[in-house]
Amino acid sequence: MPQTTQPDSCLDLSGLHCPAPLIRCLATLHRLPVGNRLHVTVSNRDALNDIALMLRRGPHHLLDWWQDSDGHCHFHIRKAISTRPRARLTRSWVQFILQRLGWQRPIGQLSAG
């Protein structure tokens, strides 16, 4: 475990398949106070990609990551202050998850903007 500081919360998502790890990670981050650190463990390659994409696109900060000898990937994430309004952030994550599941947006529903 390369990170020397202890996380405030730990989340083991090993064995779960998409989109459950991403949704549980987002829900846990939502409940944490701003600035807290979360340690997330995943074993699924798709979950690894989804969480990495979330960290690139979202406001949260990746502090450290590594892969252990069993193939599990570990992330240390710090919850950030969002600069966007909450309703817009929620709608964009819902659209992201639905798009990841391959669902199409019905015409006239949830207009972008």
C-alpha positions as CSV (number, residue, x, y, z in Angstrom):
1,M,0.0,0.0,0.0
2,P,2.0,3.0,-1.3
3,Q,-0.2,5.7,0.4
4,T,1.0,6.5,3.9
5,T,-2.0,8.5,5.1
6,Q,-5.0,6.5,6.1
7,P,-8.3,7.0,4.2
8,D,-11.4,8.2,6.0
9,S,-13.5,5.4,4.4
10,C,-12.9,2.1,2.5
11,L,-15.0,0.6,-0.2
12,D,-14.3,-2.9,-1.5
13,L,-16.0,-3.4,-4.8
14,S,-14.2,-6.6,-5.7
15,G,-16.3,-9.1,-7.7
16,L,-18.9,-6.6,-8.7
17,H,-19.7,-6.0,-12.4
18,C,-20.6,-2.9,-14.2
19,P,-22.3,-0.5,-13.5
20,A,-22.5,-1.4,-9.8
21,P,-19.0,-0.4,-8.8
22,L,-19.3,3.0,-10.4
23,I,-22.7,3.7,-8.9
24,R,-21.6,2.5,-5.4
25,C,-18.5,4.7,-5.6
26,L,-20.5,7.7,-6.6
27,A,-23.0,7.1,-3.9
28,T,-20.3,6.8,-1.3
29,L,-18.5,9.9,-2.5
30,H,-21.8,11.8,-2.3
31,R,-22.3,10.8,1.4
32,L,-18.7,11.8,2.4
33,P,-17.9,15.3,3.7
34,V,-15.8,17.5,1.4
35,G,-12.1,16.8,1.7
36,N,-12.5,13.2,3.0
37,R,-10.4,10.4,1.4
38,L,-11.9,7.2,0.1
39,H,-10.0,4.0,-0.6
40,V,-11.7,2.0,-3.4
41,T,-10.7,-1.6,-4.4
42,V,-11.9,-3.1,-7.7
43,S,-11.2,-6.4,-9.4
44,N,-13.2,-6.0,-12.7
45,R,-11.4,-4.4,-15.6
46,D,-14.5,-2.6,-16.7
47,A,-15.0,-1.1,-13.2
48,L,-11.3,0.0,-13.3
49,N,-12.0,1.9,-16.6
50,D,-15.3,3.4,-15.4
51,I,-13.8,4.7,-12.1
52,A,-10.8,6.1,-13.9
53,L,-13.1,7.9,-16.4
54,M,-15.2,9.3,-13.6
55,L,-12.0,10.7,-11.9
56,R,-10.9,12.3,-15.2
57,R,-14.3,13.9,-15.9
58,G,-15.5,14.7,-12.4
59,P,-14.4,17.1,-9.7
60,H,-12.9,14.5,-7.3
61,H,-9.1,14.1,-7.1
62,L,-7.1,10.9,-7.5
63,L,-4.4,10.9,-4.8
64,D,-2.8,7.6,-5.6
65,W,-3.5,4.2,-7.3
66,W,-1.8,0.9,-7.6
67,Q,-2.4,-2.7,-8.5
68,D,-1.6,-5.6,-6.1
69,S,-0.3,-9.1,-6.9
70,D,-3.9,-10.5,-7.0
71,G,-4.8,-8.1,-9.8
72,H,-7.0,-5.8,-7.7
73,C,-6.7,-2.1,-8.4
74,H,-6.8,0.4,-5.5
75,F,-7.7,4.1,-5.7
76,H,-7.2,6.8,-3.1
77,I,-9.8,9.5,-3.9
78,R,-10.3,12.9,-2.2
79,K,-13.8,14.4,-2.4
80,A,-13.7,17.8,-4.0
81,I,-16.0,20.8,-3.8
82,S,-18.2,20.9,-6.9
83,T,-18.1,24.1,-8.9
84,R,-21.3,23.2,-10.8
85,P,-24.9,23.4,-9.5
86,R,-26.1,20.1,-7.9
87,A,-29.1,19.6,-10.3
88,R,-26.8,19.9,-13.3
89,L,-24.2,17.5,-11.8
90,T,-26.9,14.9,-11.0
91,R,-28.4,15.1,-14.5
92,S,-25.0,14.7,-16.2
93,W,-24.1,11.6,-14.1
94,V,-27.5,10.1,-14.8
95,Q,-27.0,10.6,-18.5
96,F,-23.4,9.2,-18.3
97,I,-24.6,6.1,-16.6
98,L,-27.5,5.6,-19.0
99,Q,-25.2,6.1,-21.9
100,R,-22.7,3.6,-20.5
101,L,-25.6,1.1,-20.2
102,G,-26.3,1.7,-23.9
103,W,-29.8,3.2,-23.3
104,Q,-30.9,5.9,-25.7
105,R,-32.5,9.1,-24.5
106,P,-36.1,9.4,-25.7
107,I,-36.7,12.3,-28.0
108,G,-38.0,15.4,-26.1
109,Q,-36.8,14.1,-22.7
110,L,-33.9,15.5,-20.6
111,S,-32.8,18.2,-23.0
112,A,-29.1,19.0,-22.8
113,G,-28.2,22.3,-21.3
